[in-house]
């Protein structure tokens, strides 16, 4: 993206890989970017959780486990080039997990798997360095007027107005924000289904069959992934501990989405014990509910990898448009960056607006 002659003020809502990619590129091009997210920090589904508990002797213990996307592939040369420049050489690790016997293979016969190091959010954290951000701000309203956009949450607004707004959120969270401005986008977003996922994470004594595998893909039961986090490159490993992360199947997670966390945890722990075939001596465990873990395959390709309205200077991107996974979200962000740059690089004219509207309507068809 070429550097812009002016410095338009752009709000990027969402700090996952799509939002962080947009924010970095726009900032580097000369935009005054402000990032907004409802969480306490960046990463989205590139997530790492800090666990805290007291051991039997009353000592406070901590561990960190990757409880979001287990890893990602890099299929295109462009994405590989992006990763090579976005992170220092030692901040991206190649992961070749040993699969347990009797389970399913990795999805799609995946090629090399990559992990940001020292934790999953470090990729987004690096992209967002020095970019102003407002955290724990759940945006519930976008207002557009003669001065530009206002970003609101619970009746409070961010200071000032913005020339453009980028939404990099799960589709279920965008309709209330889009409906007053692009109703057809809101309708399409409401139909873009995301699969949920209950995730169990915890610390236990090392199992008797330790070292035989570090990822299991059970054929049956509620679990889709069982992963030894301490066996992953660049992660903490202690001699007498196993750091576990287990992801439930989408169908099971959907069926039990509103069950109490304690109920879900008990059943996922029982399923893990059944798979291991031996008791698990848990020191600490907790579950996390991902309502929007990944796009549900529909079989229909999107007409465009992003949405951009040049007249209103409003856009949206994410893996529900660009394709599943980290690379799909990145590709959607790249498409939006290109569309946004074309309109912000030159003054708006009636001809530009007409051309933009033609592109938008063609994409919505």
Sine and cosine of phi, psi and omega as CSV:
sin_phi,cos_phi,sin_psi,cos_psi,sin_omega,cos_omega
0.00,0.00,0.81,-0.59,-0.01,-1.00
-0.95,0.32,0.45,-0.89,0.02,-1.00
-0.95,0.32,0.72,-0.69,-0.06,-1.00
-0.99,0.14,0.49,-0.87,-0.01,-1.00
-0.95,0.31,-0.58,0.81,0.03,-1.00
-0.97,-0.22,-0.05,-1.00,0.00,-1.00
-0.81,-0.59,0.96,0.30,0.02,-1.00
-0.88,0.47,0.56,-0.83,0.01,-1.00
-1.00,-0.03,0.85,-0.53,-0.10,-0.99
-0.83,-0.55,0.76,-0.66,0.12,-0.99
-0.99,-0.16,0.80,-0.60,0.09,-1.00
-0.94,-0.35,0.87,-0.49,-0.07,-1.00
-0.96,-0.28,0.94,-0.34,-0.05,-1.00
0.86,-0.51,0.81,-0.58,-0.11,-0.99
-0.92,-0.40,0.41,0.91,0.17,-0.99
-0.98,0.22,-0.23,-0.97,-0.08,-1.00
-0.90,0.45,-0.59,0.81,0.00,-1.00
-0.92,0.39,-0.75,0.66,-0.01,-1.00
-0.91,0.41,-0.66,0.75,0.00,-1.00
-0.91,0.42,-0.62,0.79,0.04,-1.00
-0.89,0.45,-0.72,0.69,0.03,-1.00
-0.88,0.48,-0.74,0.68,-0.05,-1.00
-0.86,0.50,-0.69,0.72,-0.02,-1.00
-0.90,0.43,-0.74,0.67,-0.04,-1.00
-0.90,0.43,-0.67,0.74,-0.01,-1.00
-0.93,0.38,-0.64,0.77,0.05,-1.00
-0.90,0.44,-0.69,0.72,0.01,-1.00
-0.90,0.43,-0.44,0.90,0.00,-1.00
-1.00,0.09,-0.06,1.00,0.06,-1.00
0.95,-0.33,0.00,1.00,0.06,-1.00
-0.96,0.27,0.50,-0.87,0.14,-0.99
-1.00,0.00,1.00,-0.09,-0.14,-0.99
-1.00,-0.06,0.66,-0.75,0.16,-0.99
-0.78,-0.62,0.84,-0.54,-0.02,-1.00
-1.00,-0.08,0.61,-0.79,-0.01,-1.00
-0.74,-0.67,0.69,-0.72,0.04,-1.00
-0.47,-0.88,0.50,-0.86,0.00,-1.00
-0.98,0.19,-0.26,0.96,-0.01,-1.00
-1.00,0.06,-0.01,-1.00,-0.02,-1.00
-1.00,-0.01,-0.09,1.00,-0.02,-1.00
-0.19,-0.98,0.05,-1.00,-0.10,-1.00
-0.99,0.17,0.18,-0.98,0.14,-0.99
0.80,-0.60,-0.60,0.80,-0.08,-1.00
0.86,0.51,-0.82,-0.57,0.00,-1.00
-0.99,0.15,-0.08,1.00,0.24,-0.97
-0.99,0.10,0.99,0.14,-0.27,-0.96
-0.84,-0.54,0.60,-0.80,0.11,-0.99
-0.75,-0.66,0.75,-0.66,-0.04,-1.00
-0.96,-0.29,0.68,-0.73,0.11,-0.99
-1.00,-0.06,0.89,-0.46,0.03,-1.00
-1.00,-0.06,0.63,-0.78,0.05,-1.00
-0.72,-0.69,0.68,-0.74,0.02,-1.00
-0.31,-0.95,0.19,-0.98,0.09,-1.00
-0.97,-0.24,0.76,-0.65,0.04,-1.00
-0.98,0.19,0.11,-0.99,-0.05,-1.00
-0.84,0.54,-0.39,0.92,0.01,-1.00
-1.00,0.02,0.04,1.00,0.02,-1.00
0.99,0.10,0.17,0.98,0.02,-1.00
-1.00,0.10,0.67,-0.74,0.03,-1.00
-0.97,0.26,0.78,-0.63,-0.02,-1.00
-0.85,-0.53,0.46,-0.89,0.07,-1.00
-0.67,-0.74,0.43,-0.90,0.12,-0.99
-0.44,-0.90,0.42,-0.91,0.02,-1.00
-0.86,-0.51,0.75,-0.66,-0.01,-1.00
-0.73,-0.68,0.55,-0.83,0.00,-1.00
-1.00,0.04,0.97,-0.25,-0.15,-0.99
-0.95,-0.30,0.11,0.99,0.07,-1.00
-0.97,-0.24,-0.76,-0.65,0.05,-1.00
-0.84,0.54,0.81,-0.58,-0.04,-1.00
-0.89,0.45,-0.57,0.82,-0.04,-1.00
-0.09,-1.00,-0.07,-1.00,0.10,-1.00
-0.53,-0.85,0.37,-0.93,0.06,-1.00
-0.98,-0.19,0.23,-0.97,0.05,-1.00
-0.73,-0.69,1.00,0.01,-0.12,-0.99
-0.99,0.12,-0.52,0.85,-0.08,-1.00
-0.99,-0.17,0.46,-0.89,0.03,-1.00
-0.90,0.44,-0.59,0.81,0.00,-1.00
-0.90,0.44,-0.68,0.74,0.00,-1.00
-0.93,0.36,-0.62,0.78,0.05,-1.00
-0.89,0.46,-0.64,0.77,0.04,-1.00
-0.91,0.42,-0.64,0.77,0.05,-1.00
-0.87,0.50,-0.73,0.68,-0.01,-1.00
-0.89,0.46,-0.59,0.81,-0.02,-1.00
-0.91,0.41,-0.48,0.88,-0.04,-1.00
-0.99,-0.17,-0.38,0.93,-0.06,-1.00
-0.98,0.19,-0.43,0.90,-0.08,-1.00
-0.78,-0.62,0.52,-0.85,0.16,-0.99
-0.87,0.49,0.39,-0.92,-0.07,-1.00
-0.82,0.57,-0.55,0.84,-0.05,-1.00
-1.00,-0.01,0.12,0.99,-0.07,-1.00
-0.98,-0.20,0.15,0.99,0.04,-1.00
-0.69,-0.73,0.86,-0.52,-0.10,-1.00
-0.93,-0.37,0.64,-0.77,0.12,-0.99
-0.99,0.14,0.76,-0.65,-0.05,-1.00
-0.88,-0.48,0.86,-0.50,0.07,-1.00
-0.88,-0.47,0.99,0.10,-0.09,-1.00
-0.93,0.36,0.58,-0.81,0.14,-0.99
-1.00,0.07,0.87,-0.49,-0.06,-1.00
-1.00,0.07,0.62,-0.79,0.07,-1.00
-0.93,0.36,0.56,-0.83,0.06,-1.00
-0.93,0.36,0.51,-0.86,0.08,-1.00
0.99,0.13,0.17,0.99,0.02,-1.00
-0.89,-0.46,-0.06,-1.00,0.02,-1.00
-0.99,0.17,0.41,-0.91,0.09,-1.00
-0.97,0.25,0.10,-0.99,0.10,-1.00
-0.90,0.44,0.50,-0.87,-0.07,-1.00
-0.84,0.54,0.76,-0.65,0.10,-1.00
0.90,0.44,0.35,0.94,-0.06,-1.00
0.82,0.57,0.71,0.70,-0.16,-0.99
-0.75,0.66,0.59,-0.81,0.09,-1.00
-0.97,0.24,-0.43,-0.90,-0.01,-1.00
-0.82,0.58,0.68,-0.74,0.03,-1.00
-0.97,-0.22,0.62,-0.79,-0.07,-1.00
-0.85,-0.52,0.57,-0.82,0.04,-1.00
-0.77,-0.63,0.79,-0.62,0.22,-0.97
-0.92,0.40,0.50,-0.87,-0.02,-1.00
-0.72,-0.69,0.67,-0.75,0.30,0.95
-1.00,0.02,-0.13,0.99,0.02,-1.00
-0.53,-0.85,0.17,-0.98,-0.07,-1.00
-0.92,0.40,-0.64,0.77,-0.02,-1.00
-0.93,0.37,-0.17,0.99,-0.09,-1.00
-0.88,0.48,-0.46,0.89,0.05,-1.00
-0.89,0.46,-0.78,0.63,0.02,-1.00
-0.93,0.36,-0.60,0.80,0.00,-1.00
-0.88,0.48,-0.65,0.76,0.03,-1.00
-0.92,0.40,-0.65,0.76,0.02,-1.00
-0.90,0.44,-0.54,0.84,-0.11,-0.99
-1.00,-0.06,0.14,0.99,-0.02,-1.00
-0.84,0.55,0.71,-0.70,0.06,-1.00
0.92,0.39,0.12,0.99,0.07,-1.00
-1.00,-0.05,0.82,-0.57,0.00,-1.00
-0.85,0.52,0.62,-0.78,-0.05,-1.00
-0.58,-0.82,0.50,-0.87,0.15,-0.99
-0.88,-0.48,0.87,-0.49,-0.05,-1.00
-0.98,-0.20,0.23,-0.97,-0.04,-1.00
0.76,0.65,0.69,0.72,0.01,-1.00
-0.81,-0.58,1.00,-0.08,-0.05,-1.00
-0.99,0.13,0.98,-0.20,-0.07,-1.00
-0.92,0.40,0.81,-0.59,0.02,-1.00
-0.84,-0.55,0.01,1.00,0.01,-1.00
-0.36,-0.93,0.69,-0.72,0.14,-0.99
-0.90,-0.44,0.80,-0.59,0.04,-1.00
-0.91,-0.42,0.71,-0.71,-0.01,-1.00
-0.85,-0.52,0.79,-0.61,0.00,-1.00
-0.60,-0.80,-0.25,-0.97,-0.08,-1.00
-0.91,0.41,-0.41,0.91,0.00,-1.00
-1.00,-0.03,-0.11,0.99,-0.01,-1.00
0.86,-0.50,-0.50,-0.87,-0.09,-1.00
-0.99,-0.16,0.60,-0.80,0.19,-0.98
-0.90,-0.43,0.64,-0.77,-0.04,-1.00
-0.93,-0.36,0.85,-0.53,-0.11,-0.99
-0.83,-0.56,0.48,-0.88,0.10,-1.00
-0.55,-0.84,0.87,-0.49,0.03,-1.00
0.84,0.54,0.55,0.84,0.01,-1.00
1.00,0.04,-0.14,0.99,0.05,-1.00
-0.98,-0.18,0.59,-0.81,-0.04,-1.00
-0.89,-0.46,0.56,-0.83,0.16,-0.99
-0.89,0.45,0.51,-0.86,-0.01,-1.00
-0.90,0.43,0.69,-0.72,0.11,-0.99
0.99,0.15,-0.06,-1.00,0.00,-1.00
-0.87,-0.48,0.35,-0.94,-0.04,-1.00
-0.86,-0.51,0.59,-0.80,0.02,-1.00
-0.98,0.22,-0.45,0.89,-0.01,-1.00
-0.50,-0.87,0.42,-0.91,0.03,-1.00
-0.76,-0.66,0.72,-0.69,0.08,-1.00
-0.89,-0.45,0.81,-0.59,0.09,-1.00
-0.98,-0.20,0.85,-0.53,0.05,-1.00
-0.81,-0.59,0.93,0.37,-0.14,-0.99
-0.80,-0.60,0.33,-0.94,0.18,-0.98
-0.85,0.53,0.56,-0.83,-0.11,-0.99
-0.86,0.52,-0.53,0.85,-0.02,-1.00
-0.91,0.42,-0.36,0.93,-0.02,-1.00
-1.00,-0.03,-0.11,0.99,-0.10,-1.00
-1.00,-0.08,-0.48,0.88,-0.07,-1.00
-0.80,0.60,-0.71,0.71,0.00,-1.00
-0.89,0.46,-0.48,0.88,0.00,-1.00
-0.99,0.15,-0.57,0.82,-0.07,-1.00
-1.00,0.08,-0.52,0.85,-0.18,-0.98
-0.81,0.59,-0.67,0.74,-0.01,-1.00
-0.93,0.37,-0.25,0.97,-0.14,-0.99
-0.88,-0.48,-0.63,0.78,0.05,-1.00
-0.63,-0.78,1.00,0.08,-0.11,-0.99
-0.88,0.48,-0.60,0.80,-0.03,-1.00
-0.92,0.39,-0.56,0.83,0.08,-1.00
-0.91,0.42,-0.68,0.73,0.00,-1.00
-0.87,0.49,-0.64,0.77,0.01,-1.00
-0.91,0.41,-0.68,0.73,0.01,-1.00
-0.92,0.40,-0.63,0.78,0.03,-1.00
-0.90,0.44,-0.60,0.80,-0.01,-1.00
-0.92,0.39,-0.35,0.94,0.01,-1.00
-1.00,-0.07,-0.14,0.99,0.00,-1.00
-0.99,0.11,0.99,-0.17,-0.11,-0.99
-0.98,0.19,0.64,-0.77,0.09,-1.00
-0.90,-0.44,0.65,-0.76,0.00,-1.00
-0.99,0.10,0.71,-0.71,0.04,-1.00
-1.00,0.10,0.18,-0.98,0.04,-1.00
-0.40,-0.92,0.85,-0.53,0.22,-0.98
-1.00,0.10,0.70,-0.71,-0.02,-1.00
-0.82,-0.58,0.77,-0.63,0.08,-1.00
-0.98,-0.22,0.71,-0.70,0.08,-1.00
-0.66,-0.75,0.56,-0.83,-0.01,-1.00
-0.03,-1.00,0.04,-1.00,-0.02,-1.00
-0.85,-0.52,0.71,-0.71,0.00,-1.00
-0.58,-0.82,0.16,-0.99,0.13,-0.99
-0.92,0.39,0.50,-0.86,0.00,-1.00
-0.87,0.50,0.66,-0.75,-0.01,-1.00
-0.96,0.26,0.28,-0.96,-0.01,-1.00
-0.90,0.44,-0.56,0.83,-0.02,-1.00
-1.00,-0.04,0.51,0.86,-0.06,-1.00
-0.85,0.53,0.65,-0.76,0.08,-1.00
1.00,-0.06,-0.15,0.99,-0.03,-1.00
-0.99,0.17,-0.45,0.89,0.01,-1.00
-0.32,-0.95,0.33,-0.95,0.07,-1.00
-0.80,-0.60,-0.09,1.00,0.13,-0.99
-0.63,-0.77,0.74,-0.68,0.11,-0.99
-0.86,-0.51,0.62,-0.79,0.07,-1.00
-0.84,-0.55,0.99,0.17,-0.08,-1.00
-0.83,0.56,0.63,-0.78,0.03,-1.00
-0.96,0.29,-0.54,0.84,-0.08,-1.00
-0.74,-0.68,0.22,-0.97,0.02,-1.00
1.00,-0.05,-0.06,-1.00,-0.10,-0.99
-0.98,0.22,-0.25,0.97,-0.16,-0.99
-1.00,-0.08,0.73,-0.69,0.07,-1.00
-0.99,-0.15,-0.61,0.79,0.00,-1.00
-0.72,-0.70,0.68,-0.73,0.24,-0.97
-0.79,-0.61,0.83,-0.56,-0.20,-0.98
-0.73,-0.69,0.70,-0.72,0.14,-0.99
-1.00,0.02,0.98,-0.18,-0.05,-1.00
-0.89,0.46,-0.56,0.83,-0.03,-1.00
-0.96,0.29,-0.15,0.99,0.06,-1.00
-1.00,-0.07,-0.01,1.00,-0.02,-1.00
-1.00,0.10,0.52,-0.85,-0.02,-1.00
-0.85,0.52,0.71,-0.71,0.09,-1.00
0.98,0.22,0.10,0.99,0.00,-1.00
-0.98,-0.22,0.44,-0.90,-0.04,-1.00
-0.90,0.44,0.67,-0.74,0.04,-1.00
-0.68,-0.73,0.80,-0.60,0.04,-1.00
-0.90,-0.44,0.52,-0.86,-0.18,-0.98
-0.87,0.49,-0.57,0.82,-0.14,-0.99
-0.94,-0.35,0.19,0.98,-0.09,-1.00
-0.84,-0.54,0.51,-0.86,0.20,-0.98
-0.88,-0.48,0.78,-0.62,0.04,-1.00
-0.97,-0.23,0.94,-0.35,-0.13,-0.99
-0.97,-0.23,0.60,-0.80,0.22,-0.98
-0.71,-0.71,0.79,-0.61,0.02,-1.00
-0.78,-0.63,0.76,-0.65,0.05,-1.00
-0.96,-0.29,0.75,-0.66,0.03,-1.00
-0.98,0.18,0.37,-0.93,0.07,-1.00
-0.90,0.43,0.45,-0.89,-0.03,-1.00
-0.88,0.47,-0.68,0.73,-0.02,-1.00
-0.90,0.44,-0.69,0.72,0.02,-1.00
-0.91,0.42,-0.66,0.75,0.01,-1.00
-0.90,0.44,-0.65,0.76,0.01,-1.00
-0.91,0.41,-0.67,0.74,-0.03,-1.00
-0.89,0.45,-0.54,0.84,-0.09,-1.00
-0.90,-0.44,0.43,0.90,-0.13,-0.99
-0.86,0.51,-0.60,0.80,-0.08,-1.00
-0.98,-0.19,0.18,0.98,0.06,-1.00
-0.94,0.35,0.46,-0.89,0.08,-1.00
-0.85,0.52,0.55,-0.83,-0.03,-1.00
-0.85,0.53,-0.62,0.78,-0.01,-1.00
-0.90,0.45,-0.62,0.79,0.02,-1.00
-0.90,0.43,-0.72,0.69,0.00,-1.00
-0.90,0.44,-0.71,0.71,-0.02,-1.00
-0.86,0.51,-0.70,0.71,-0.01,-1.00
-0.87,0.49,-0.65,0.76,-0.03,-1.00
-0.96,0.26,-0.58,0.81,0.06,-1.00
-0.94,0.34,-0.61,0.79,0.06,-1.00
-0.91,0.42,-0.64,0.77,0.05,-1.00
-0.90,0.44,-0.65,0.76,0.02,-1.00
-0.91,0.42,-0.63,0.78,0.06,-1.00
-0.89,0.45,-0.67,0.74,0.01,-1.00
-0.91,0.42,-0.63,0.78,0.06,-1.00
-0.88,0.48,-0.66,0.75,-0.02,-1.00
-0.92,0.39,-0.69,0.72,-0.02,-1.00
-0.94,0.34,-0.50,0.87,-0.02,-1.00
0.97,0.25,0.38,0.93,0.03,-1.00
-0.39,-0.92,0.40,-0.92,0.01,-1.00
-0.89,0.46,0.54,-0.84,0.06,-1.00
-0.94,-0.34,0.84,-0.54,0.01,-1.00
-1.00,-0.03,1.00,0.04,-0.06,-1.00
-0.95,0.30,0.71,-0.70,0.19,-0.98
-1.00,-0.07,-0.55,0.83,-0.01,-1.00
-0.29,-0.96,0.60,-0.80,0.05,-1.00
-0.43,-0.90,0.44,-0.90,0.02,-1.00
-0.38,-0.92,0.37,-0.93,0.07,-1.00
-0.88,-0.48,0.40,-0.92,0.06,-1.00
-0.74,-0.67,0.68,-0.74,0.02,-1.00
-0.97,-0.23,0.92,-0.40,0.13,-0.99
-1.00,-0.05,0.96,-0.28,0.03,-1.00
-0.94,0.34,-0.52,0.85,-0.09,-1.00
-0.78,-0.62,0.97,0.25,-0.11,-0.99
-0.99,0.17,-0.70,0.71,-0.01,-1.00
-0.32,-0.95,0.42,-0.91,-0.01,-1.00
-0.89,0.46,0.61,-0.79,0.08,-1.00
-0.99,0.13,0.83,-0.56,-0.02,-1.00
-0.84,0.55,0.73,-0.68,-0.02,-1.00
-0.91,-0.42,-0.31,0.95,-0.05,-1.00
0.99,0.13,-0.09,1.00,-0.01,-1.00
-0.93,-0.37,0.83,-0.55,0.02,-1.00
-0.97,0.25,0.63,-0.78,0.04,-1.00
-0.95,0.32,0.58,-0.82,0.00,-1.00
-0.90,0.43,-0.56,0.83,0.06,-1.00
-0.67,-0.75,0.33,-0.95,-0.01,-1.00
-1.00,0.03,-0.02,1.00,0.04,-1.00
-0.39,-0.92,0.14,-0.99,0.15,-0.99
-0.87,-0.50,0.71,-0.71,0.04,-1.00
-0.54,-0.84,0.80,-0.59,0.06,-1.00
-0.93,-0.36,0.98,-0.22,-0.06,-1.00
-0.93,0.36,-0.46,0.89,0.01,-1.00
-0.94,0.35,-0.71,0.71,0.01,-1.00
-1.00,0.03,-0.29,0.96,-0.09,-1.00
0.86,0.51,0.83,0.55,0.01,-1.00
-0.76,-0.65,0.73,-0.68,-0.02,-1.00
-0.61,-0.79,0.26,-0.97,0.04,-1.00
-0.58,-0.82,0.57,-0.82,0.05,-1.00
-0.49,-0.87,0.20,-0.98,0.01,-1.00
0.45,-0.89,0.11,-0.99,-0.08,-1.00
-0.93,0.37,-0.34,0.94,0.05,-1.00
-0.94,0.34,-0.27,0.96,0.07,-1.00
-0.97,-0.25,-0.64,0.77,-0.11,-0.99
-1.00,-0.04,-0.16,0.99,-0.08,-1.00
0.91,-0.41,0.45,-0.89,-0.14,-0.99
-0.93,0.37,0.36,-0.93,0.09,-1.00
1.00,0.03,0.10,-0.99,-0.03,-1.00
-0.88,0.48,-0.69,0.72,-0.02,-1.00
-0.91,0.42,-0.62,0.78,0.04,-1.00
-0.89,0.46,-0.67,0.74,0.04,-1.00
-0.90,0.43,-0.65,0.76,0.03,-1.00
-0.90,0.44,-0.67,0.74,0.01,-1.00
-0.89,0.45,-0.62,0.78,0.06,-1.00
-0.90,0.44,-0.67,0.74,0.03,-1.00
-0.88,0.47,-0.65,0.76,0.02,-1.00
-0.88,0.48,-0.67,0.75,0.02,-1.00
-0.89,0.46,-0.65,0.76,0.00,-1.00
-0.94,0.35,-0.63,0.78,0.04,-1.00
-0.84,0.54,-0.69,0.72,-0.01,-1.00
-0.91,0.42,-0.69,0.73,0.00,-1.00
-0.91,0.41,-0.68,0.73,-0.02,-1.00
-0.92,0.40,-0.65,0.76,-0.02,-1.00
-0.88,0.48,-0.61,0.79,-0.02,-1.00
-0.88,0.47,-0.58,0.81,-0.04,-1.00
-1.00,0.04,-0.53,0.85,-0.01,-1.00
-0.99,0.12,-0.28,0.96,-0.05,-1.00
-0.97,0.23,-0.39,0.92,-0.04,-1.00
-0.75,-0.67,0.44,-0.90,0.04,-1.00
-0.87,0.49,0.55,-0.84,0.03,-1.00
-0.94,0.34,0.67,-0.74,0.10,-0.99
-0.74,-0.67,0.23,-0.97,0.02,-1.00
-0.88,0.47,-0.60,0.80,0.00,-1.00
-0.92,0.40,-0.67,0.74,0.02,-1.00
-0.87,0.49,-0.69,0.72,-0.03,-1.00
-0.89,0.45,-0.66,0.75,0.01,-1.00
-0.90,0.44,-0.66,0.75,0.00,-1.00
-0.91,0.41,-0.67,0.74,0.02,-1.00
-0.88,0.47,-0.71,0.70,0.00,-1.00
-0.87,0.49,-0.60,0.80,0.03,-1.00
-0.89,0.46,-0.69,0.73,0.01,-1.00
-0.89,0.45,-0.67,0.74,-0.05,-1.00
-0.90,0.44,-0.75,0.66,-0.05,-1.00
-0.91,0.42,-0.58,0.81,0.04,-1.00
-0.91,0.41,-0.62,0.78,0.02,-1.00
-0.93,0.36,-0.55,0.84,-0.04,-1.00
-0.98,0.21,-0.25,0.97,-0.06,-1.00
-0.93,0.37,0.00,0.00,0.00,0.00
